[in-house]
């Protein structure tokens, strides 16, 4: 398979950082995701390039594995379940992903209903009068979308599913702890923001590699060349969701590494005021702790931290190094 080269190498060599940010939508998207994760400084083009390369390798790994899983079923194209299957052990992430897909389905249903509302208004009134409002009850039930049932869930062992929202309750319970933690963190980050800064924050929270960029994302990731999917499924949205979380997680780990380095440096220099390093200050809070933007070294260390696995120490009979498989961030 021909190796796909990074897309923005030439641009980095030709333009400055500001021009790079304005001309490259990919770099702008990455910078926005890093901003939401807490990196309020301007990352260097080298840092953005490294993040792009890491995320792109992750996407290629996702697509390759999904294609292999589909081939085991005898299918030429992969499905959205082949992507979710790769993160099945991270129950919190699967729950967030299911919630994301559930709300997407609800928004689509509401949008379709709004488009047909004017045409069906008279007919619905006639049906309501004839059936005594049963159509309204049916519509209310339809808005309660069930959670996405995955093929490896216990519910698939049974032909009939119990009525009600039991699966939705389990989904909410599974993702509530992580979601509340993220909401609490976002509240702490935005506490000291001005109105303009908060508008910028809310705008950057919608940054995505795939939203209204499907063609560009396919060219960048090799989707359609490495593996392909049905245009009607949720695979593209799932990839956009996962890549956004990967960038933010990588940034958070890199910031924590940089924070530890600053604290260690202050201790070596016999400087006090370590109390200024707190998680609840927010990115716009005034602090005596001065720092620069996270560098390539911090991103590399953060990526290495995501690839480490807890394994028992084993005696090696030879000196040969074993190449470790790539692990999803």
Sine and cosine of phi, psi and omega as CSV:
sin_phi,cos_phi,sin_psi,cos_psi,sin_omega,cos_omega
0.00,0.00,0.73,-0.69,-0.03,-1.00
-0.94,0.35,0.73,-0.68,-0.04,-1.00
-0.97,0.24,0.76,-0.65,-0.01,-1.00
-1.00,0.02,0.85,-0.53,-0.03,-1.00
-0.99,0.16,0.47,-0.88,0.08,-1.00
-0.82,0.57,0.57,-0.82,-0.22,-0.98
-0.99,0.11,-0.36,0.93,-0.20,-0.98
-0.88,-0.47,0.31,0.95,-0.01,-1.00
-0.88,0.48,-0.72,0.70,-0.06,-1.00
-0.91,0.40,-0.62,0.79,-0.02,-1.00
-0.91,0.42,-0.59,0.81,-0.01,-1.00
-0.90,0.43,-0.58,0.81,-0.02,-1.00
-0.97,0.24,-0.31,0.95,-0.13,-0.99
-0.98,-0.22,-0.47,0.88,-0.13,-0.99
-0.82,-0.57,0.24,-0.97,0.04,-1.00
-0.99,0.12,0.01,-1.00,-0.05,-1.00
-0.89,0.46,-0.72,0.69,-0.04,-1.00
-0.89,0.45,-0.68,0.74,0.05,-1.00
-0.91,0.42,-0.58,0.82,-0.02,-1.00
-0.91,0.41,-0.69,0.72,-0.01,-1.00
-0.90,0.44,-0.61,0.79,-0.06,-1.00
-0.97,0.22,-0.48,0.88,-0.09,-1.00
-1.00,-0.05,-0.46,0.89,-0.07,-1.00
-0.97,-0.25,0.94,-0.35,0.02,-1.00
-0.93,0.38,-0.48,0.88,0.02,-1.00
-0.92,0.39,-0.72,0.70,0.03,-1.00
-0.92,0.40,-0.61,0.79,0.04,-1.00
-0.89,0.46,-0.66,0.75,0.02,-1.00
-0.89,0.45,-0.70,0.72,0.01,-1.00
-0.89,0.45,-0.69,0.73,0.01,-1.00
-0.89,0.46,-0.61,0.79,0.03,-1.00
-0.92,0.39,-0.67,0.74,0.03,-1.00
-0.90,0.43,-0.64,0.77,0.03,-1.00
-0.92,0.38,-0.56,0.83,0.05,-1.00
-0.89,0.45,-0.70,0.72,0.01,-1.00
-0.90,0.44,-0.55,0.84,0.00,-1.00
-0.97,0.23,-0.12,0.99,0.07,-1.00
0.85,-0.52,-0.10,1.00,0.01,-1.00
-1.00,0.05,1.00,-0.06,-0.04,-1.00
-1.00,0.02,-0.20,0.98,0.09,-1.00
-0.98,0.18,0.24,-0.97,0.00,-1.00
-1.00,0.08,0.93,-0.37,0.03,-1.00
-0.92,0.39,0.48,-0.87,0.02,-1.00
-0.96,0.27,0.38,-0.93,0.06,-1.00
-0.85,0.53,-0.56,0.83,0.03,-1.00
-0.91,0.42,-0.63,0.77,0.03,-1.00
-0.91,0.42,-0.70,0.71,0.03,-1.00
-0.90,0.43,-0.60,0.80,0.03,-1.00
-0.90,0.44,-0.69,0.73,0.01,-1.00
-0.90,0.43,-0.68,0.73,0.04,-1.00
-0.88,0.48,-0.68,0.74,0.02,-1.00
-0.88,0.48,-0.69,0.72,-0.01,-1.00
-0.90,0.44,-0.65,0.76,0.00,-1.00
-0.90,0.43,-0.73,0.69,-0.02,-1.00
-0.91,0.41,-0.60,0.80,0.01,-1.00
-0.92,0.40,-0.65,0.76,0.09,-1.00
-0.89,0.46,-0.60,0.80,0.04,-1.00
-0.91,0.42,-0.67,0.75,0.01,-1.00
-0.91,0.41,-0.68,0.74,0.03,-1.00
-0.88,0.47,-0.64,0.77,0.05,-1.00
-0.90,0.44,-0.66,0.75,0.06,-1.00
-0.87,0.49,-0.72,0.69,-0.03,-1.00
-0.92,0.39,-0.66,0.75,0.00,-1.00
-0.90,0.44,-0.71,0.70,0.02,-1.00
-0.91,0.42,-0.64,0.76,0.03,-1.00
-0.89,0.45,-0.62,0.78,0.04,-1.00
-0.91,0.42,-0.63,0.78,0.04,-1.00
-0.92,0.40,-0.64,0.76,0.04,-1.00
-0.90,0.43,-0.64,0.77,0.03,-1.00
-0.92,0.39,-0.60,0.80,0.01,-1.00
-0.90,0.43,-0.52,0.85,0.05,-1.00
-0.91,0.41,-0.47,0.88,0.06,-1.00
-1.00,0.08,-0.08,1.00,-0.06,-1.00
0.99,0.15,0.38,0.93,-0.02,-1.00
-0.96,-0.28,0.59,-0.81,0.01,-1.00
-0.99,0.11,-0.45,0.90,-0.01,-1.00
-0.88,-0.47,0.50,-0.87,-0.01,-1.00
-1.00,-0.06,0.26,-0.96,0.00,-1.00
-0.90,-0.43,0.09,-1.00,0.02,-1.00
-0.91,0.41,-0.48,0.88,0.01,-1.00
-0.93,0.37,-0.46,0.89,0.06,-1.00
-0.92,0.39,-0.48,0.88,0.06,-1.00
-0.98,0.22,-0.70,0.72,-0.01,-1.00
-0.91,0.41,-0.54,0.84,-0.02,-1.00
-0.87,0.50,-0.50,0.87,-0.05,-1.00
-0.96,0.27,-0.32,0.95,0.03,-1.00
-0.90,-0.43,0.39,0.92,-0.11,-0.99
-0.90,0.43,-0.46,0.89,-0.02,-1.00
-0.97,0.25,-0.35,0.94,0.08,-1.00
-1.00,-0.01,1.00,0.05,-0.11,-0.99
-0.89,0.45,-0.57,0.82,0.01,-1.00
-0.92,0.40,-0.66,0.75,0.02,-1.00
-0.92,0.39,-0.66,0.75,0.04,-1.00
-0.88,0.47,-0.65,0.76,0.02,-1.00
-0.90,0.44,-0.67,0.74,0.04,-1.00
-0.90,0.44,-0.63,0.78,0.00,-1.00
-0.92,0.39,-0.65,0.76,0.05,-1.00
-0.91,0.42,-0.64,0.77,0.05,-1.00
-0.89,0.45,-0.66,0.75,0.04,-1.00
-0.87,0.49,-0.71,0.70,0.00,-1.00
-0.93,0.36,-0.58,0.82,0.01,-1.00
-0.91,0.42,-0.71,0.70,0.01,-1.00
-0.94,0.35,-0.51,0.86,0.09,-1.00
-0.90,0.44,-0.67,0.74,0.03,-1.00
-0.91,0.41,-0.61,0.79,0.02,-1.00
-0.91,0.41,-0.69,0.72,0.02,-1.00
-0.89,0.45,-0.63,0.78,0.02,-1.00
-0.91,0.41,-0.65,0.76,0.01,-1.00
-0.91,0.42,-0.68,0.73,0.00,-1.00
-0.91,0.41,-0.64,0.77,0.01,-1.00
-0.90,0.43,-0.67,0.74,0.04,-1.00
-0.91,0.41,-0.61,0.80,0.02,-1.00
-0.92,0.39,-0.60,0.80,0.01,-1.00
-0.92,0.40,-0.57,0.82,0.00,-1.00
-0.94,0.35,-0.50,0.87,-0.02,-1.00
-0.99,-0.11,-0.03,1.00,-0.13,-0.99
-0.90,0.44,-0.69,0.72,-0.06,-1.00
-0.91,0.41,-0.59,0.81,-0.04,-1.00
-0.97,0.24,-0.53,0.84,-0.11,-0.99
-0.98,-0.19,0.09,1.00,-0.09,-1.00
-0.89,0.45,-0.73,0.68,-0.02,-1.00
-0.91,0.42,-0.67,0.75,-0.01,-1.00
-0.91,0.41,-0.61,0.80,0.01,-1.00
-0.92,0.40,-0.61,0.80,0.02,-1.00
-0.90,0.44,-0.64,0.77,0.02,-1.00
-0.91,0.41,-0.67,0.74,0.00,-1.00
-0.92,0.40,-0.62,0.78,0.02,-1.00
-0.89,0.45,-0.65,0.76,0.01,-1.00
-0.93,0.37,-0.59,0.81,-0.04,-1.00
-0.97,0.24,-0.61,0.79,-0.09,-1.00
-0.98,-0.20,0.03,1.00,0.04,-1.00
0.95,0.32,0.57,0.82,0.08,-1.00
1.00,0.08,0.20,0.98,-0.01,-1.00
-0.93,0.36,-0.48,0.88,0.02,-1.00
-0.92,0.38,-0.54,0.84,0.05,-1.00
-0.92,0.40,-0.65,0.76,0.04,-1.00
-0.90,0.44,-0.62,0.78,0.02,-1.00
-0.91,0.42,-0.65,0.76,0.02,-1.00
-0.91,0.42,-0.61,0.79,0.02,-1.00
-0.91,0.42,-0.59,0.81,0.03,-1.00
-0.94,0.35,-0.57,0.82,-0.03,-1.00
-0.93,0.36,-0.44,0.90,0.00,-1.00
-0.96,0.29,-0.30,0.95,0.04,-1.00
-1.00,0.07,0.98,0.17,-0.05,-1.00
-0.93,0.38,0.70,-0.71,0.03,-1.00
-0.97,0.24,0.42,-0.91,0.05,-1.00
-0.93,0.37,0.42,-0.91,0.00,-1.00
-0.95,0.33,0.85,-0.53,0.03,-1.00
-1.00,-0.06,0.86,-0.51,-0.04,-1.00
-1.00,0.01,0.44,-0.90,-0.08,-1.00
-0.87,0.49,-0.41,0.91,-0.02,-1.00
-0.99,-0.11,0.12,0.99,0.07,-1.00
-0.97,0.24,0.38,-0.93,-0.01,-1.00
-0.91,0.41,-0.49,0.87,-0.04,-1.00
-0.87,0.49,-0.44,0.90,-0.04,-1.00
-0.96,0.29,-0.18,0.98,0.02,-1.00
-0.97,0.26,-0.22,0.98,-0.08,-1.00
-0.89,-0.45,0.62,-0.78,-0.02,-1.00
-0.95,0.30,-0.61,0.79,-0.04,-1.00
-0.95,-0.30,0.68,-0.73,0.03,-1.00
-0.97,-0.23,0.65,-0.76,0.01,-1.00
-0.91,0.42,0.57,-0.82,0.03,-1.00
-0.95,0.32,0.29,-0.96,0.01,-1.00
0.98,-0.18,-0.20,-0.98,-0.10,-1.00
-0.93,-0.36,0.60,0.80,-0.02,-1.00
-0.86,0.51,-0.68,0.73,-0.01,-1.00
-0.91,0.41,-0.56,0.83,0.05,-1.00
-0.93,0.38,-0.61,0.79,0.03,-1.00
-0.90,0.43,-0.67,0.74,0.05,-1.00
-0.89,0.46,-0.63,0.78,0.00,-1.00
-0.91,0.42,-0.68,0.73,0.00,-1.00
-0.91,0.41,-0.66,0.75,0.01,-1.00
-0.90,0.43,-0.58,0.82,-0.03,-1.00
-0.94,0.35,-0.64,0.77,-0.09,-1.00
-0.99,-0.13,-0.02,1.00,-0.11,-0.99
-0.92,0.39,-0.67,0.74,-0.06,-1.00
-0.90,0.44,-0.76,0.65,0.00,-1.00
-0.91,0.41,-0.66,0.75,-0.02,-1.00
-0.90,0.43,-0.67,0.74,0.03,-1.00
-0.90,0.43,-0.60,0.80,0.06,-1.00
-0.90,0.44,-0.67,0.74,0.03,-1.00
-0.92,0.40,-0.65,0.76,0.02,-1.00
-0.91,0.41,-0.64,0.77,0.03,-1.00
-0.90,0.43,-0.66,0.75,0.02,-1.00
-0.91,0.42,-0.68,0.74,0.02,-1.00
-0.90,0.44,-0.59,0.80,0.03,-1.00
-0.91,0.40,-0.64,0.77,0.04,-1.00
-0.92,0.39,-0.59,0.81,-0.01,-1.00
-0.93,0.37,-0.56,0.83,-0.09,-1.00
-1.00,-0.09,0.07,1.00,-0.08,-1.00
-0.88,0.48,-0.69,0.72,-0.11,-0.99
-0.99,-0.17,0.29,0.96,-0.02,-1.00
-0.99,0.14,0.53,-0.85,0.18,-0.98
-0.99,0.15,0.05,-1.00,-0.01,-1.00
-0.90,0.44,-0.68,0.73,0.00,-1.00
-0.91,0.41,-0.64,0.77,0.01,-1.00
-0.92,0.39,-0.61,0.79,0.01,-1.00
-0.93,0.36,-0.60,0.80,0.08,-1.00
-0.88,0.47,-0.67,0.74,0.05,-1.00
-0.89,0.45,-0.66,0.75,0.02,-1.00
-0.87,0.49,-0.77,0.64,-0.03,-1.00
-0.90,0.43,-0.55,0.84,0.05,-1.00
-0.93,0.37,-0.66,0.75,-0.04,-1.00
-0.95,0.31,-0.37,0.93,0.00,-1.00
-0.91,0.41,-0.32,0.95,0.01,-1.00
-1.00,-0.05,0.15,0.99,0.00,-1.00
-0.89,0.45,0.69,-0.72,-0.05,-1.00
-0.47,-0.88,0.53,-0.85,0.07,-1.00
-0.98,0.19,-0.35,0.94,-0.18,-0.98
-0.91,-0.41,-0.40,0.92,-0.08,-1.00
-0.92,0.40,0.91,-0.41,-0.04,-1.00
0.87,0.50,0.39,0.92,0.02,-1.00
-0.70,-0.71,0.55,0.84,-0.13,-0.99
-0.88,0.47,-0.72,0.70,-0.04,-1.00
-0.90,0.44,-0.70,0.72,-0.01,-1.00
-0.91,0.41,-0.61,0.79,0.01,-1.00
-0.92,0.38,-0.62,0.78,0.02,-1.00
-0.89,0.45,-0.65,0.76,0.03,-1.00
-0.93,0.38,-0.62,0.79,-0.05,-1.00
-0.95,0.32,-0.65,0.76,-0.10,-0.99
-1.00,-0.05,-0.25,0.97,-0.08,-1.00
1.00,0.09,0.22,0.98,0.05,-1.00
-0.91,0.41,0.82,-0.58,-0.13,-0.99
0.97,-0.24,-0.41,0.91,0.08,-1.00
-0.97,-0.23,-0.78,0.62,0.06,-1.00
-0.95,0.31,-0.72,0.69,0.00,-1.00
-0.37,-0.93,0.33,-0.94,-0.03,-1.00
-0.70,-0.71,0.30,-0.95,-0.05,-1.00
-0.64,-0.77,0.14,-0.99,0.06,-1.00
-0.96,0.29,0.71,-0.70,0.00,-1.00
-0.90,0.44,-0.33,0.95,-0.08,-1.00
-1.00,-0.04,-0.13,0.99,-0.04,-1.00
-1.00,0.03,-0.09,-1.00,-0.10,-0.99
-0.99,-0.15,0.29,0.96,-0.09,-1.00
-0.88,0.48,-0.67,0.75,-0.03,-1.00
-0.91,0.41,-0.65,0.76,0.04,-1.00
-0.92,0.39,-0.60,0.80,0.03,-1.00
-0.91,0.42,-0.67,0.74,0.05,-1.00
-0.88,0.47,-0.66,0.75,0.05,-1.00
-0.89,0.45,-0.64,0.77,0.03,-1.00
-0.91,0.42,-0.72,0.69,-0.05,-1.00
-0.92,0.38,-0.67,0.74,-0.01,-1.00
-0.91,0.42,-0.60,0.80,0.04,-1.00
-0.89,0.45,-0.69,0.72,0.03,-1.00
-0.91,0.41,-0.57,0.82,0.02,-1.00
-0.90,0.43,-0.71,0.71,0.01,-1.00
-0.89,0.46,-0.70,0.71,-0.03,-1.00
-0.92,0.38,-0.64,0.77,0.02,-1.00
-0.91,0.40,-0.67,0.75,0.03,-1.00
-0.88,0.47,-0.65,0.76,0.01,-1.00
-0.93,0.38,-0.67,0.74,0.00,-1.00
-0.88,0.47,-0.67,0.74,0.02,-1.00
-0.92,0.40,-0.66,0.75,0.02,-1.00
-0.89,0.45,-0.64,0.77,0.04,-1.00
-0.91,0.42,-0.64,0.77,0.04,-1.00
-0.91,0.41,-0.60,0.80,0.06,-1.00
-0.90,0.43,-0.70,0.71,0.02,-1.00
-0.90,0.44,-0.62,0.79,0.00,-1.00
-0.89,0.45,-0.67,0.75,0.03,-1.00
-0.90,0.43,-0.61,0.79,0.03,-1.00
-0.90,0.43,-0.65,0.76,0.00,-1.00
-0.91,0.41,-0.67,0.75,0.02,-1.00
-0.90,0.45,-0.69,0.73,0.03,-1.00
-0.89,0.46,-0.65,0.76,0.01,-1.00
-0.90,0.43,-0.63,0.78,0.04,-1.00
-0.91,0.42,-0.62,0.79,0.02,-1.00
-0.93,0.38,-0.62,0.78,0.02,-1.00
-0.91,0.41,-0.56,0.83,0.01,-1.00
-1.00,0.06,0.07,1.00,0.01,-1.00
0.87,0.49,0.64,0.77,0.03,-1.00
-0.99,-0.13,0.67,-0.75,0.05,-1.00
-1.00,0.10,-0.38,-0.92,0.12,-0.99
0.90,0.44,0.73,0.68,0.16,-0.99
-0.98,0.20,-0.18,0.98,0.01,-1.00
-0.93,0.36,-0.22,0.98,0.01,-1.00
-0.95,0.30,-0.25,0.97,0.00,-1.00
-1.00,0.00,0.99,-0.12,-0.01,-1.00
-0.70,-0.71,0.49,-0.87,-0.03,-1.00
-0.98,0.20,-0.33,0.94,-0.12,-0.99
-0.99,-0.12,0.31,0.95,0.00,-1.00
-1.00,0.09,-0.48,0.88,-0.04,-1.00
0.99,0.12,0.39,-0.92,-0.07,-1.00
-0.94,0.35,-0.33,0.94,-0.06,-1.00
-0.96,-0.27,0.11,0.99,0.01,-1.00
-0.97,0.23,0.56,-0.83,0.05,-1.00
-0.97,0.22,0.77,-0.64,-0.04,-1.00
-0.60,-0.80,0.53,-0.85,0.05,-1.00
-0.96,0.26,-0.16,0.99,-0.01,-1.00
-0.99,0.10,0.95,-0.30,0.00,-1.00
-1.00,-0.06,0.66,-0.75,-0.01,-1.00
-0.54,-0.84,0.39,-0.92,0.10,-1.00
-0.99,-0.14,0.03,-1.00,0.03,-1.00
-0.93,0.37,0.48,-0.88,0.04,-1.00
-0.89,0.46,0.61,-0.80,-0.12,-0.99
-0.97,-0.24,-0.02,-1.00,0.04,-1.00
-0.88,0.48,-0.61,0.79,-0.01,-1.00
-0.88,0.47,-0.64,0.76,0.02,-1.00
-0.92,0.40,-0.64,0.77,0.02,-1.00
-0.91,0.41,-0.65,0.76,0.02,-1.00
-0.90,0.44,-0.69,0.72,0.03,-1.00
-0.91,0.42,-0.61,0.79,0.04,-1.00
-0.91,0.42,-0.66,0.75,0.03,-1.00
-0.91,0.41,-0.65,0.76,0.05,-1.00
-0.88,0.47,-0.58,0.82,0.02,-1.00
-0.91,0.41,-0.55,0.84,0.03,-1.00
-0.97,0.25,-0.28,0.96,-0.04,-1.00
-0.99,-0.12,-0.12,0.99,0.00,-1.00
-0.97,0.22,0.60,-0.80,0.01,-1.00
-0.77,-0.63,0.60,-0.80,0.02,-1.00
-0.98,0.20,0.94,-0.33,0.00,-1.00
-0.76,-0.65,0.45,-0.89,0.06,-1.00
-0.96,0.29,0.55,-0.84,0.03,-1.00
-0.95,0.31,0.80,-0.60,0.00,-1.00
-0.82,-0.58,0.56,-0.83,0.01,-1.00
-0.98,0.21,0.77,-0.63,0.02,-1.00
-1.00,-0.06,0.73,-0.68,-0.02,-1.00
-1.00,0.08,-0.21,0.98,0.04,-1.00
-0.64,-0.77,0.11,-0.99,-0.06,-1.00
-1.00,-0.03,-0.02,1.00,-0.08,-1.00
-0.93,0.36,0.64,-0.77,0.02,-1.00
-1.00,0.01,0.68,-0.73,-0.01,-1.00
-0.99,-0.11,0.82,-0.57,-0.01,-1.00
-0.97,0.25,0.83,-0.56,-0.03,-1.00
-0.99,0.11,0.59,-0.81,0.03,-1.00
-0.96,0.27,0.47,-0.88,0.01,-1.00
-0.92,0.40,0.64,-0.77,0.00,-1.00
-0.90,-0.43,0.66,-0.75,0.00,-1.00
-0.93,0.37,0.65,-0.76,0.02,-1.00
-0.95,0.32,0.00,0.00,0.00,0.00
